[in-house]
């Protein structure tokens, strides 16, 4: 009889870490499939596959991604066969179909039900592509290339027994035929551990310490890129620094030439591009790079205001964590953020491209931090209702039981 769960993610465990760990702790047999770079988990027997070949030279750009997805599907199937030889016979396959790995798994495990994750369904027009007027509109070739990302996902969702997506906005990116089948389950954050509390002195890389009560603005931007509003944030800072001379800014994220979108121009990183020619005082604007998770939380807990901007794309975990901490979040008035924040209720929402509006909001926050107390409390309440990891885990458990898994 089929038992247990097979997790499939290009970078396993990815979004399935907590679910896999929780099921394994309950005695449920768990297996994993990921590409050779996947970190895997000690409690989950994982088959990592290596691509058997690269892309065919000379293909049109719109053909490269579908071919790559099918190549990954081929090699993931071989990894599934290897697991099967060692006793893997899952009742349910939980997979992220974004890279093609799930396409042939029904052939390996014909009796397994499939619950597939819908993180983001790409569209050549609308949503993230062409959203920011500051950048060129997509060419026809680019539209076709982006649309082609959805080919393998559409096939996978068509044969899925359940589709799970984290937020209403992310559900809205699915083709209409799949939306009514989507269940909204956010994987959540640990709202018990990530909670409001007294700020601690925060040591900067140069040894100086930001004391609690200092006006501090934080911004987390993992790849330091305009998809998360880095350029808008940068342009808001000169006025803030001039009008609030005691304010400091803490920026967390790794400096890269590309992220979710195109590479930065002129062989620059996006950070270099966004902050070029801006009068930024390096003694007050602190770029920490990639930091341990606890240090990121400590910075946000200290913040007077936390800035979260995004184009219409996947909602970041950092926003859920900022709200769980009870931060005063100043966000972009874009669809993903509107799922979590109501302007003036549990945070602020401002037009994405209006850096002057962001400057003004940051100045007001720094001059009168007490005024944001009701917004902070409401943000925490929203996090408990929307981003509680325990609730997300239980919703996944309920779905897996519905699909035929026995959970002790």
C-alpha positions as CSV (number, residue, x, y, z in Angstrom):
1,X,0.0,0.0,0.0
2,X,1.3,3.5,-0.9
3,X,2.5,5.5,2.1
4,X,4.3,8.7,2.7
5,X,5.1,11.8,0.8
6,X,7.5,12.5,-2.1
7,X,8.6,16.2,-2.1
8,X,9.8,17.5,-5.4
9,X,11.5,20.9,-5.7
10,X,14.4,22.1,-7.9
11,X,16.1,23.4,-4.7
12,X,14.6,21.0,-2.3
13,X,13.4,21.6,0.4
14,X,12.5,25.2,-0.7
15,X,9.1,26.1,0.6
16,X,8.5,22.6,1.8
17,X,11.1,22.6,4.6
18,X,8.7,23.0,7.5
19,X,6.1,20.6,6.1
20,X,8.6,17.9,5.4
21,X,10.2,18.2,8.8
22,X,6.8,18.2,10.6
23,X,5.6,15.1,8.7
24,X,8.9,13.3,9.3
25,X,8.6,14.1,13.0
26,X,5.1,12.5,13.0
27,X,6.5,9.3,11.6
28,X,5.4,9.8,8.0
29,X,7.8,8.4,5.4
30,X,9.3,11.3,3.4
31,X,11.5,11.4,0.3
32,X,12.8,14.2,-1.8
33,X,13.9,15.0,-5.3
34,X,16.0,18.1,-6.2
35,X,18.7,19.1,-8.6
36,X,22.3,18.6,-7.7
37,X,22.6,22.0,-6.0
38,X,19.6,21.3,-3.7
39,X,20.6,21.4,0.0
40,X,18.2,18.6,1.0
41,X,17.4,17.7,4.6
42,X,18.9,15.0,6.9
43,X,15.5,13.6,7.9
44,X,14.4,13.1,4.2
45,X,16.0,10.6,1.9
46,X,16.7,12.8,-1.2
47,X,17.7,11.9,-4.7
48,X,19.6,14.7,-6.4
49,X,19.8,14.6,-10.1
50,X,22.3,16.1,-12.5
51,X,21.2,17.3,-15.9
52,X,22.2,14.7,-18.5
53,X,22.9,17.3,-21.1
54,X,22.7,21.1,-21.7
55,X,20.4,23.1,-23.9
56,X,20.6,22.7,-27.6
57,X,22.7,25.4,-29.2
58,X,20.9,27.9,-31.5
59,X,17.4,27.5,-30.2
60,X,15.1,30.5,-30.4
61,X,14.9,32.1,-26.9
62,X,11.2,31.0,-26.5
63,X,12.2,27.4,-26.9
64,X,15.2,27.2,-24.5
65,X,13.1,27.1,-21.3
66,X,10.6,24.4,-22.4
67,X,13.5,22.2,-23.5
68,X,15.2,22.8,-20.2
69,X,12.1,21.9,-18.3
70,X,11.7,18.7,-20.3
71,X,15.3,17.8,-19.7
72,X,14.8,18.3,-15.9
73,X,11.6,16.2,-16.1
74,X,13.6,13.4,-17.8
75,X,16.3,13.4,-15.2
76,X,13.9,13.8,-12.3
77,X,12.0,10.7,-13.5
78,X,15.3,8.8,-13.3
79,X,15.8,10.0,-9.8
80,X,12.3,8.9,-8.9
81,X,13.0,5.4,-10.3
82,X,16.1,5.3,-8.1
83,X,14.1,6.1,-5.0
84,X,11.5,3.6,-6.1
85,X,14.1,0.9,-6.1
86,X,14.8,1.7,-2.4
87,X,11.1,1.4,-1.4
88,X,9.7,4.8,-2.2
89,X,6.0,4.4,-3.0
90,X,4.3,7.7,-2.0
91,X,0.6,8.2,-1.4
92,X,1.1,11.9,-2.3
93,X,3.6,13.8,-4.3
94,X,4.0,17.4,-3.1
95,X,5.8,19.3,-5.9
96,X,6.9,22.7,-7.2
97,X,6.3,22.4,-11.0
98,X,8.2,25.6,-11.9
99,X,11.2,23.8,-13.4
100,X,9.5,20.8,-14.9
101,X,10.5,18.0,-12.5
102,X,7.0,16.8,-11.8
103,X,5.9,16.2,-15.4
104,X,6.6,12.4,-15.7
105,X,6.3,11.4,-12.0
106,X,2.8,9.9,-12.7
107,X,4.6,7.3,-14.8
108,X,6.8,6.4,-11.9
109,X,4.1,6.4,-9.3
110,X,0.7,5.9,-11.0
111,X,-1.2,5.6,-7.7
112,X,0.1,8.8,-6.1
113,X,-2.0,11.9,-5.8
114,X,-0.3,15.2,-6.6
115,X,-0.5,18.5,-4.7
116,X,1.4,21.1,-6.7
117,X,2.6,24.4,-5.5
118,X,1.6,27.5,-7.5
119,X,4.2,30.2,-6.6
120,X,3.9,32.4,-9.7
121,X,2.5,31.8,-13.2
122,X,4.5,33.9,-15.7
123,X,2.8,36.2,-18.3
124,X,4.5,37.9,-21.2
125,X,2.3,41.0,-20.6
126,X,0.9,42.3,-17.4
127,X,1.9,41.4,-13.8
128,X,5.7,41.8,-13.4
129,X,6.6,42.2,-17.1
130,X,6.5,45.9,-18.2
131,X,5.1,47.1,-14.9
132,X,7.8,49.7,-14.1
133,X,7.6,52.5,-16.8
134,X,11.2,53.3,-16.1
135,X,12.4,50.3,-17.9
136,X,11.8,49.3,-21.6
137,X,8.6,47.5,-22.5
138,X,9.1,43.9,-23.6
139,X,9.8,43.0,-27.2
140,X,7.7,40.4,-28.9
141,X,10.6,38.0,-28.5
142,X,10.7,38.7,-24.8
143,X,6.9,38.2,-24.5
144,X,7.2,34.8,-26.2
145,X,10.2,33.8,-24.0
146,X,8.3,34.7,-20.8
147,X,5.1,33.0,-21.9
148,X,7.0,29.8,-22.6
149,X,7.9,29.5,-18.9
150,X,4.3,28.5,-18.3
151,X,4.1,25.6,-20.7
152,X,5.3,22.8,-18.4
153,X,3.5,24.4,-15.4
154,X,0.2,24.4,-17.3
155,X,0.6,20.7,-18.1
156,X,1.5,19.9,-14.6
157,X,-1.5,21.8,-13.1
158,X,-3.9,20.2,-15.6
159,X,-3.1,16.8,-14.1
160,X,-2.8,17.8,-10.5
161,X,-5.2,16.6,-7.8
162,X,-4.8,19.9,-5.9
163,X,-3.1,23.2,-6.4
164,X,-1.8,25.2,-3.5
165,X,-0.8,28.9,-3.6
166,X,0.2,31.2,-0.8
167,X,-1.8,34.4,-1.5
168,X,-4.9,35.6,-3.4
169,X,-2.6,37.6,-5.7
170,X,-0.5,34.6,-6.5
171,X,-3.7,32.6,-7.2
172,X,-4.7,35.4,-9.6
173,X,-1.7,34.8,-11.8
174,X,-2.9,31.3,-12.6
175,X,-4.8,30.8,-15.9
176,X,-8.6,31.1,-15.3
177,X,-9.2,27.4,-15.7
178,X,-7.0,26.6,-12.7
179,X,-8.0,29.4,-10.3
180,X,-11.1,27.8,-8.9
181,X,-9.1,24.7,-8.0
182,X,-6.5,26.7,-6.1
183,X,-6.3,26.6,-2.3
184,X,-4.7,29.4,-0.5
185,X,-2.3,28.1,2.1
186,X,0.6,30.4,3.1
187,X,3.6,28.4,4.4
188,X,3.8,31.0,7.1
189,X,6.5,32.1,9.6
190,X,7.0,31.3,13.2
191,X,4.8,34.1,14.7
192,X,5.5,32.7,18.2
193,X,9.2,33.3,17.9
194,X,9.1,36.3,15.5
195,X,7.1,38.6,17.7
196,X,7.2,42.2,19.0
197,X,9.7,42.8,21.7
198,X,12.1,45.4,23.1
199,X,14.7,46.5,20.6
200,X,18.3,45.8,21.4
201,X,21.4,47.9,20.6
202,X,22.5,47.0,17.0
203,X,26.2,46.9,16.2
204,X,27.1,48.1,12.7
205,X,30.0,46.6,10.7
206,X,32.3,49.6,11.6
207,X,31.7,48.9,15.4
208,X,29.3,51.8,16.0
209,X,26.1,50.9,17.7
210,X,22.5,52.0,16.9
211,X,20.7,52.5,20.2
212,X,17.0,51.8,20.6
213,X,15.1,55.1,20.1
214,X,17.3,56.1,17.2
215,X,15.2,56.8,14.0
216,X,16.1,53.8,11.9
217,X,14.7,52.9,8.5
218,X,15.2,49.3,7.3
219,X,14.9,47.7,3.9
220,X,15.4,44.0,3.0
221,X,16.1,43.4,-0.7
222,X,17.6,40.0,-1.1
223,X,19.1,40.6,-4.5
224,X,19.3,44.4,-4.3
225,X,17.2,44.9,-7.4
226,X,14.5,47.2,-8.8
227,X,11.9,44.4,-8.8
228,X,11.7,45.0,-5.0
229,X,11.9,48.8,-5.4
230,X,15.5,49.4,-4.7
231,X,15.7,52.4,-7.0
232,X,12.6,54.1,-5.5
233,X,13.9,53.5,-2.0
234,X,17.3,55.0,-2.9
235,X,15.8,58.1,-4.3
236,X,13.7,58.7,-1.2
237,X,16.8,58.7,1.1
238,X,18.5,62.1,0.4
239,X,15.5,64.1,1.6
240,X,15.0,61.9,4.6
241,X,18.7,62.2,5.6
242,X,18.6,66.0,5.1
243,X,15.4,66.6,7.1
244,X,16.0,64.1,9.9
245,X,19.7,64.5,10.6
246,X,19.7,61.8,13.4
247,X,18.2,59.1,11.1
248,X,20.0,56.0,10.0
249,X,19.2,53.6,7.2
250,X,20.0,49.8,7.3
251,X,19.8,47.9,4.0
252,X,20.0,44.1,4.0
253,X,20.6,42.0,0.8
254,X,23.4,40.7,-1.5
255,X,24.7,43.0,-4.2
256,X,24.2,41.4,-7.6
257,X,24.1,42.3,-11.3
258,X,20.8,40.5,-11.8
259,X,17.9,39.1,-9.8
260,X,14.3,38.3,-10.8
261,X,14.6,40.6,-13.9
262,X,17.2,41.7,-16.3
263,X,20.8,42.5,-15.5
264,X,21.8,46.0,-14.5
265,X,23.1,48.2,-17.4
266,X,26.7,49.3,-18.0
267,X,28.2,46.3,-16.2
268,X,27.0,47.7,-12.9
269,X,25.3,46.0,-10.0
270,X,21.7,47.1,-9.3
271,X,22.9,48.7,-6.1
272,X,25.5,50.7,-8.0
273,X,22.9,51.7,-10.6
274,X,20.3,52.7,-8.0
275,X,22.5,54.8,-5.8
276,X,24.7,56.4,-8.5
277,X,25.0,60.2,-8.2
278,X,22.8,60.3,-5.1
279,X,24.1,62.4,-2.1
280,X,24.1,59.5,0.4
281,X,26.1,59.8,3.6
282,X,27.9,56.5,4.1
283,X,28.1,57.2,7.8
284,X,24.3,56.9,8.0
285,X,23.3,54.5,5.3
286,X,24.6,51.0,6.1
287,X,24.7,48.2,3.6
288,X,25.0,45.0,5.6
289,X,24.9,42.5,2.7
290,X,23.5,39.1,3.3
291,X,23.2,38.5,7.1
292,X,22.1,35.7,9.4
293,X,18.3,35.5,9.9
294,X,18.5,36.5,13.5
295,X,20.5,39.6,12.7
296,X,17.9,40.6,10.0
297,X,15.1,40.3,12.6
298,X,17.1,42.3,15.1
299,X,17.4,45.1,12.6
300,X,13.7,45.1,11.8
301,X,12.8,45.0,15.5
302,X,14.9,48.2,16.0
303,X,13.3,50.0,13.0
304,X,11.2,53.1,13.2
305,X,9.9,52.2,9.7
306,X,10.4,49.2,7.4
307,X,10.1,49.7,3.6
308,X,8.8,46.9,1.5
309,X,8.2,47.5,-2.2
310,X,7.6,45.1,-5.0
311,X,6.4,44.9,-8.5
312,X,3.4,42.4,-9.1
313,X,5.4,39.3,-8.1
314,X,5.7,36.8,-5.3
315,X,5.2,38.2,-1.8
316,X,8.5,38.1,0.2
317,X,8.8,36.2,3.5
318,X,10.5,39.3,4.9
319,X,7.1,41.2,4.8
320,X,5.4,38.5,6.7
321,X,8.3,38.6,9.3
322,X,8.2,42.4,9.5
323,X,4.5,42.3,10.2
324,X,4.9,39.5,12.8
325,X,7.4,41.7,14.5
326,X,4.9,44.6,14.6
327,X,7.0,46.8,12.3
328,X,5.6,50.0,10.9
329,X,5.6,48.9,7.3
330,X,5.6,51.4,4.5
331,X,4.8,49.4,1.3
332,X,4.1,49.9,-2.4
333,X,0.5,50.1,-3.4
334,X,0.8,47.0,-5.6
335,X,-1.4,43.9,-5.7
336,X,0.8,41.5,-3.7
337,X,1.2,44.0,-0.9
338,X,-2.5,44.8,-0.9
339,X,-3.2,41.2,0.1
340,X,-1.6,41.9,3.5
341,X,-1.7,45.7,4.1
342,X,-4.5,48.2,4.1
343,X,-3.4,51.7,3.9
344,X,-3.8,53.5,7.3
345,X,-5.0,50.3,9.0
346,X,-2.0,48.1,9.5
347,X,0.6,50.0,7.5
348,X,1.0,52.5,4.7
349,X,0.6,51.9,0.9
350,X,2.2,54.4,-1.5
351,X,2.4,54.6,-5.3
352,X,5.3,52.4,-6.4
353,X,7.1,55.0,-8.5
354,X,6.6,58.1,-6.2
355,X,9.8,58.4,-4.3
356,X,8.7,61.8,-2.9
357,X,5.7,60.2,-1.3
358,X,8.1,57.6,0.3
359,X,10.4,60.4,1.5
360,X,7.5,62.2,3.2
361,X,6.2,59.0,4.8
362,X,9.6,58.2,6.2
363,X,10.1,61.7,7.5
364,X,6.7,61.6,9.3
365,X,7.5,58.2,10.7
366,X,10.8,59.3,12.1
367,X,9.4,62.6,13.6
368,X,6.5,61.0,15.3
369,X,7.1,57.2,15.8
370,X,4.4,56.9,18.4
371,X,1.7,57.7,15.8
372,X,2.4,54.4,14.2
373,X,1.6,52.3,17.3
374,X,-2.0,51.3,16.2
375,X,-0.6,50.3,12.7
376,X,2.1,48.2,14.4
377,X,-0.4,46.4,16.5
378,X,-2.7,45.8,13.6
379,X,0.2,44.5,11.5
380,X,1.0,42.0,14.2
381,X,-2.7,40.9,14.3
382,X,-2.7,40.5,10.5
383,X,0.4,38.3,10.7
384,X,-1.2,36.1,13.3
385,X,-4.2,35.6,11.1
386,X,-2.5,35.4,7.7
387,X,1.1,34.2,8.2
388,X,0.9,31.8,11.2
389,X,3.1,28.8,10.3
390,X,1.1,26.5,12.6
391,X,-2.1,27.3,10.7
392,X,-0.4,26.8,7.3
393,X,1.0,23.5,8.4
394,X,-2.4,22.3,9.6
395,X,-4.0,23.4,6.4
396,X,-1.4,21.3,4.5
397,X,-2.1,18.3,6.8
398,X,-5.8,18.6,6.2
399,X,-5.2,18.6,2.4
400,X,-2.8,15.7,2.5
401,X,-5.3,13.6,4.5
402,X,-8.0,14.5,2.0
403,X,-5.7,13.2,-0.7
404,X,-5.2,9.9,1.1
405,X,-2.2,10.3,3.3
406,X,-2.3,8.8,6.8
407,X,-0.8,11.1,9.4
408,X,-0.2,9.5,12.8
